[in-house]
């Protein structure tokens, strides 16, 4: 299991979750529209969940059905950043 960042983080990137992560598994760059949790680094502690002001972080098995695409986007990011960014733009077009 890992934690997944979902739609309400897109174009917000509050980063409160990054500050509390004990293993620094939450990543983003200026080119990213949201933050991403590395599934290989995440220790499933859940420390990132409560600090998120927009309730964007869920345990993988608890991601709402309407946001299930974010599971694949999050996992893809750590293999193909450009591909994940493109998929995010398909799922949630820029306004």
FIKOL-710767 format. One record per residue (C-alpha): residue number from 1; x, y, z. Coordinates in Angstrom, 1 decimal, m for minus. Example, Ala and Ser with C-alpha at 12.3 -4.5 7.8 and 13.67 -1.06 7.14 Angstrom:
BEGIN
<node><resi>1</resi><px>12.3</px><py>m4.5</py><pz>7.8</pz></node>
<node><resi>2</resi><px>13.7</px><py>m1.1</py><pz>7.1</pz></node>
END
This chain:
BEGIN
<node><resi>1</resi><px>0.0</px><py>0.0</py><pz>0.0</pz></node>
<node><resi>2</resi><px>1.0</px><py>3.6</py><pz>m0.5</pz></node>
<node><resi>3</resi><px>m0.7</px><py>6.9</py><pz>m0.3</pz></node>
<node><resi>4</resi><px>m2.0</px><py>8.7</py><pz>m3.4</pz></node>
<node><resi>5</resi><px>m2.4</px><py>12.4</py><pz>m4.0</pz></node>
<node><resi>6</resi><px>m5.6</px><py>13.2</py><pz>m5.9</pz></node>
<node><resi>7</resi><px>m7.5</px><py>15.9</py><pz>m7.8</pz></node>
<node><resi>8</resi><px>m7.8</px><py>18.6</py><pz>m5.1</pz></node>
<node><resi>9</resi><px>m4.1</px><py>19.1</py><pz>m5.0</pz></node>
<node><resi>10</resi><px>m3.9</px><py>19.9</py><pz>m8.7</pz></node>
<node><resi>11</resi><px>m2.8</px><py>23.5</py><pz>m9.3</pz></node>
<node><resi>12</resi><px>m2.7</px><py>24.1</py><pz>m5.5</pz></node>
<node><resi>13</resi><px>0.4</px><py>22.3</py><pz>m4.2</pz></node>
<node><resi>14</resi><px>0.0</px><py>23.5</py><pz>m0.6</pz></node>
<node><resi>15</resi><px>3.0</px><py>21.3</py><pz>0.3</pz></node>
<node><resi>16</resi><px>2.0</px><py>20.9</py><pz>4.0</pz></node>
<node><resi>17</resi><px>2.4</px><py>17.2</py><pz>3.4</pz></node>
<node><resi>18</resi><px>6.0</px><py>17.6</py><pz>2.3</pz></node>
<node><resi>19</resi><px>6.9</px><py>19.3</py><pz>5.5</pz></node>
<node><resi>20</resi><px>5.6</px><py>16.4</py><pz>7.7</pz></node>
<node><resi>21</resi><px>6.8</px><py>13.4</py><pz>5.7</pz></node>
<node><resi>22</resi><px>9.4</px><py>11.6</py><pz>7.8</pz></node>
<node><resi>23</resi><px>11.0</px><py>9.9</py><pz>4.8</pz></node>
<node><resi>24</resi><px>10.8</px><py>12.7</py><pz>2.2</pz></node>
<node><resi>25</resi><px>8.8</px><py>10.5</py><pz>m0.3</pz></node>
<node><resi>26</resi><px>6.6</px><py>13.4</py><pz>m1.5</pz></node>
<node><resi>27</resi><px>8.1</px><py>15.0</py><pz>m4.6</pz></node>
<node><resi>28</resi><px>7.3</px><py>17.9</py><pz>m7.0</pz></node>
<node><resi>29</resi><px>9.0</px><py>20.3</py><pz>m9.3</pz></node>
<node><resi>30</resi><px>8.0</px><py>23.7</py><pz>m10.7</pz></node>
<node><resi>31</resi><px>6.8</px><py>21.8</py><pz>m13.9</pz></node>
<node><resi>32</resi><px>4.4</px><py>19.7</py><pz>m11.8</pz></node>
<node><resi>33</resi><px>0.8</px><py>20.7</py><pz>m11.2</pz></node>
<node><resi>34</resi><px>0.6</px><py>18.6</py><pz>m8.0</pz></node>
<node><resi>35</resi><px>2.8</px><py>16.7</py><pz>m5.6</pz></node>
<node><resi>36</resi><px>3.4</px><py>12.9</py><pz>m6.0</pz></node>
<node><resi>37</resi><px>4.2</px><py>10.2</py><pz>m3.4</pz></node>
<node><resi>38</resi><px>6.9</px><py>7.8</py><pz>m4.4</pz></node>
<node><resi>39</resi><px>5.4</px><py>4.3</py><pz>m3.8</pz></node>
<node><resi>40</resi><px>8.8</px><py>2.8</py><pz>m3.3</pz></node>
<node><resi>41</resi><px>9.8</px><py>5.3</py><pz>m0.6</pz></node>
<node><resi>42</resi><px>6.4</px><py>5.7</py><pz>1.2</pz></node>
<node><resi>43</resi><px>6.4</px><py>3.8</py><pz>4.6</pz></node>
<node><resi>44</resi><px>2.6</px><py>4.0</py><pz>4.8</pz></node>
<node><resi>45</resi><px>2.7</px><py>6.1</py><pz>8.0</pz></node>
<node><resi>46</resi><px>m0.1</px><py>8.4</py><pz>7.0</pz></node>
<node><resi>47</resi><px>1.6</px><py>11.5</py><pz>8.4</pz></node>
<node><resi>48</resi><px>0.7</px><py>13.4</py><pz>5.3</pz></node>
<node><resi>49</resi><px>m3.0</px><py>12.9</py><pz>5.4</pz></node>
<node><resi>50</resi><px>m4.2</px><py>15.3</py><pz>8.1</pz></node>
<node><resi>51</resi><px>m2.0</px><py>18.3</py><pz>7.3</pz></node>
<node><resi>52</resi><px>m3.4</px><py>18.4</py><pz>3.7</pz></node>
<node><resi>53</resi><px>m5.8</px><py>21.3</py><pz>3.8</pz></node>
<node><resi>54</resi><px>m7.8</px><py>20.0</py><pz>0.8</pz></node>
<node><resi>55</resi><px>m8.1</px><py>16.3</py><pz>1.8</pz></node>
<node><resi>56</resi><px>m6.3</px><py>15.2</py><pz>m1.4</pz></node>
<node><resi>57</resi><px>m4.4</px><py>12.3</py><pz>0.1</pz></node>
<node><resi>58</resi><px>m5.8</px><py>8.8</py><pz>0.5</pz></node>
<node><resi>59</resi><px>m4.5</px><py>5.3</py><pz>1.1</pz></node>
<node><resi>60</resi><px>m4.4</px><py>3.6</py><pz>m2.3</pz></node>
<node><resi>61</resi><px>m7.3</px><py>1.3</py><pz>m1.5</pz></node>
<node><resi>62</resi><px>m9.4</px><py>4.3</py><pz>m0.2</pz></node>
<node><resi>63</resi><px>m9.1</px><py>6.5</py><pz>m3.3</pz></node>
<node><resi>64</resi><px>m12.6</px><py>7.5</py><pz>m4.3</pz></node>
<node><resi>65</resi><px>m13.8</px><py>5.8</py><pz>m7.4</pz></node>
<node><resi>66</resi><px>m14.2</px><py>9.1</py><pz>m9.3</pz></node>
<node><resi>67</resi><px>m10.5</px><py>9.8</py><pz>m8.7</pz></node>
<node><resi>68</resi><px>m9.0</px><py>6.4</py><pz>m9.4</pz></node>
<node><resi>69</resi><px>m7.1</px><py>7.7</py><pz>m12.4</pz></node>
<node><resi>70</resi><px>m4.8</px><py>9.4</py><pz>m9.9</pz></node>
<node><resi>71</resi><px>m3.4</px><py>6.1</py><pz>m8.8</pz></node>
<node><resi>72</resi><px>m2.0</px><py>5.4</py><pz>m12.2</pz></node>
<node><resi>73</resi><px>m0.8</px><py>9.0</py><pz>m12.6</pz></node>
<node><resi>74</resi><px>1.0</px><py>8.9</py><pz>m9.3</pz></node>
<node><resi>75</resi><px>2.8</px><py>5.6</py><pz>m10.1</pz></node>
<node><resi>76</resi><px>3.6</px><py>6.7</py><pz>m13.7</pz></node>
<node><resi>77</resi><px>5.3</px><py>9.8</py><pz>m12.4</pz></node>
<node><resi>78</resi><px>8.2</px><py>7.9</py><pz>m11.0</pz></node>
<node><resi>79</resi><px>8.8</px><py>6.1</py><pz>m14.3</pz></node>
<node><resi>80</resi><px>7.8</px><py>8.7</py><pz>m16.8</pz></node>
<node><resi>81</resi><px>7.4</px><py>12.3</py><pz>m15.5</pz></node>
<node><resi>82</resi><px>6.4</px><py>13.7</py><pz>m18.9</pz></node>
<node><resi>83</resi><px>3.8</px><py>10.9</py><pz>m19.4</pz></node>
<node><resi>84</resi><px>2.3</px><py>11.4</py><pz>m16.0</pz></node>
<node><resi>85</resi><px>2.1</px><py>15.2</py><pz>m16.7</pz></node>
<node><resi>86</resi><px>0.3</px><py>14.5</py><pz>m20.0</pz></node>
<node><resi>87</resi><px>m2.1</px><py>12.1</py><pz>m18.4</pz></node>
<node><resi>88</resi><px>m2.9</px><py>14.6</py><pz>m15.7</pz></node>
<node><resi>89</resi><px>m3.6</px><py>17.2</py><pz>m18.3</pz></node>
<node><resi>90</resi><px>m6.1</px><py>14.7</py><pz>m20.0</pz></node>
<node><resi>91</resi><px>m7.8</px><py>13.9</py><pz>m16.7</pz></node>
<node><resi>92</resi><px>m7.9</px><py>17.5</py><pz>m15.5</pz></node>
<node><resi>93</resi><px>m7.3</px><py>20.0</py><pz>m18.3</pz></node>
<node><resi>94</resi><px>m5.7</px><py>23.3</py><pz>m17.5</pz></node>
<node><resi>95</resi><px>m8.1</px><py>26.1</py><pz>m17.1</pz></node>
END
